[in-house]
Each structure stands twice: as C-alpha cells, then as structure tokens.
Amino acid sequence: MRSMVHGVIQLIQTMRSMVHGVIQLIQTMREYGPWCYTTDPNNEEYGPWCYTTDPDNEEYGPWCYTADPDNEEYGPWCYTTDPDNEEFGPRCYTTDPDNEEYGPWCYTTDPNNEEYGPWCYTTDPDNEEYGPWCYTTDTNNEEYGPWCYTTDPDNEEYGSWCYTTDPDNEEYGPWCYTTDPDMRSMVHGLYNDPNNEEYGPWRYTTDPDNEE
C-alpha cells in the first residue's frame, strides 16, 4: 500500500513538472515564436540579437538558427520568429555565401545576391526607430552615411528619417540609428567588438565596459 501511495505521489509530481514545462513553453512561444529562444534572458531594450533552439543557451555566440530547427537548407544565419512570415522567413537567404562565423547579419530573398545590397532589411520590419541591421550599398550617400538605410525599402532617399548616433560617422560604428536628429550619443549603441573586425561589430550593449 505504501508503495502504491509513493508511486501515486511521484506520478503527481511528474505531472506537475510536465504542466509547468508546458506553461513555460507556451509563454516562450508567445513571446519569441515557436522553436525560437532568445540568448538574452533579460530581453534588453536594444537586444536580443541572437536566437537559438537551446533554451538553456544564455550566451551570445554563433548558435543562431532559423526559427525552424529542421530548416537546414538556408543555413544557420537565416531566421525568423514567425515561421509563416514569407518575406523574412523560409525564403530568406544570407548575403554571405561562405556563412562566416559571426556575420554578416544581412538577409535577402534573392538567393543569387551574394553582396550587400538594397535587399537588406531589418529583422524587425516594423521597427522604424532603431535599426542596427539597416544597410545600404549607396556609399555616395554622404548625407546620412553609407551604412544608414531606412527600414522603408521604397524610400529612394535612403534615410529621410534615419540618423546615426555617431556624429563622426566612424568606419566601423556605432551601428545604431534613430529617428531623433538630436540624439548623438553612443550610450545606447555601444559595441563589444574592441578589435573592429571587418564585418563587425555584430553585438551591442549598453555597458561600455563589456568588451567580450
């Protein structure tokens, strides 16, 4: 009898644990979409920048996958939090055919586009205020800088409301933009790549001492 009672108690505990796990999974799916976890558990204002299928992976790194972990066709750099989003989803190709470890963070629906081009969009098409994923190949666009591209792909002016937070327009950063022309501080767009790599920095932080 005691053995049966003990077994029932264990079963109840297991069921509670399973229910708790399901609740956590549902909450995660609602926030980030199915199969997709953020590597930034704090969901900071200017992050997260990386998603993973491993819910225990809280570190930034090259573990960014498509929101569909079985979608191996397009490589680990193509992802969306909405698997039904055809514009940024399964027809999403990287502009880097070599799939380098940390970049580039630029995507296109044209599988033959191996260069950075006007088909590069922010991963958040509705985020018109801050768009660190915005690029342009118009290097002659001196007014807003060659790295400033509006989130509106039909805007031929390439940045009528896009301003850099770096008034000196330095070569490698900071990669932070705003619609506020009076905002000229790096405090909201510090990068943690102290080596200024050619295709970086790819990560951002509000901590000026974070160089990792």
N, C-alpha and C positions, 0 to 999 in steps of 0.2 A: 504493500500500500504506500509506504513511504517513497519507494522507488517511482511509483506512478505519479505521486504528487510532485516529486522532484522533477520528473520529466515534463509534467504539465507546466511547472514554473519556468523551466528552461525554454519550453516552446513559446510561452507568453513573452519572455524576454527577447527571444529571437524575432518574434513578430513585431514587437515594439521597435526593435532596432531596424527592421526592414521598413516599417512605416516611416520612421524618422529619416531613413535614407531616401525613400521615395519623395518625402516632403522637401528635403534639401535639393534633390534632383529637379523637382518641379520649379522650385524657386530659382535655381540656376538657369534652367531652360527659359524661364520667363524673362530673366534679365539679359542673358547673353545669347539666347537661341540654342536650339538642340545641338548637342555634341560639342559645344564650344565653351571653354572656360577661359577666364582672364588670368594672366600671370600676376596681375596686380590686385591682391585681395582687398585693398583699400579703395579701389575704384577712384583714384585721384582725379582732380579736375582736368588735368592735361594728359591723362592716361586712361585706360591701359593701352599699350602699344602692341601687345603680343597676346595671342590666343593659343591654347593648347588643348589636346584631348585628355590630358592628365590633370585631374582636379587638384592633385597634391603638388603640382609644379608651380611654385610661387616665385621662381626666379626668372629674370629676363634672359632669354637665350634663343638659340636657333630652333626652338621647338614650336614654331608657328606652322599650323596646318590648316587646311581647308576645314570649314565647319563640318564637312562630311569626311570622317576619317578614312572612308573607303575610296575617296576620290583621289586616286594616286596619279591620274592621267595628267593633271595640270601642275603637279609639283607642290612642295610644301609652302610656297610663298603666296599661293592664291587662296584666299579665304573670304568668307562672309559669315555674318552671324545669322543671315536669313537664307536658308538653302533654296527658297523659292524665288529669290531675287535674281532674275535672269540677267540684269545689267551688270551686277558686280559679283555674280555667283558662278555657276558651273561653266560659263563662257569667259572666264577670267584667266588671262594669261599674264605671266610676268614678262617684263621687257628685258629681262636678263636671261638669255638662253643658257648661261652657264650655271644658273642657280647658285650664286655665290652665298657664302655662309650668312652674311648679315645684310644682304640687300641685293638689288635696290628695292625699295618699298614703292614700286610703281607698277600699275596694272593696266591692261588694255584688253579690249575684246577682239583685237586683231592678232591672231597667232603669229603673223609674219612680221610684226612690229618688234624688232629687236633693239631699237633705240628709244631713248626718252623722247616722247612726242606729245602732241596735243591731245592724245587719247588717255592721258594720265589723269585720274580723278582721285579725289579724296575717298577714303574708305567710308566716310560718312557723308553721303551726298547732300544731306540737309544741314550740315554744319558749315554755315557760311561765315561764322565769326572767327573761329580758329581752325586753320587748315594746314598743319605741318606736312601733309602729304601732297601739297599742291606744287606742281612743277610746270615749267614751260620750256620749250626749246627755242623760244624767241630771245636770243642773247642780246639782241639790239634794243630790247625793251628797257631802256635806261631809266624811264620814269619810275617804275616800280621794282626794277631789278630783274635779272634773268631767272630768278628762282621763284618769282611770285606769279602764281597762276590762279585766277579766280575759280571758285567752285562752280561757276556757271559756264559750261562748255560752249554756250552760244555767244558769250560775251567776247567779241573780237578784240576789245581793247586790252584783254589780259590783265585785269586788275583794277577796274574802275573803283572798287571799294576795298581793295586789298592792300594793306600796308605792312611793311616789315617792322619788327620791333627792334631792328638793328639799324640805326641811322647811318652807320658807316658802311653798310652793305658788304660785310666781310665775305670772303670767298666761300667759307665752309659753314657759315652760320651766323646767328642762330636761325634755325629753321622754324620760326614761329611767326604767324601772321595774325593780323587783327583788323577789324573794320574801324577801329578807333585811331584816327590820324595823330592823336596826341599821345598815344602810348608808345614810348620809345625806350622801354626798359627791358633788360634781359631777365628780370626776376621771374617772369612767367615762362621763359623759354630757355632755360639753361640746358646745355647738352653735356653728357657724361663721357664723351669721347675725347680725352685730352690729346690724342695723337693726330687729330684732324685727318683721318683716313680719307682716301679719295672719294669713296662712296658713302661716307658718314658725315656727321653722326646720325645714328638712327634711333637714338633713345633720348628721352627728355626727362628733366627732373626740375623740381622747384628747390632742390637742395644744392647750393653752389659748391659744397664740399664733396658731393657724390661724383667721383671720377671713375667708378667701376663700370 
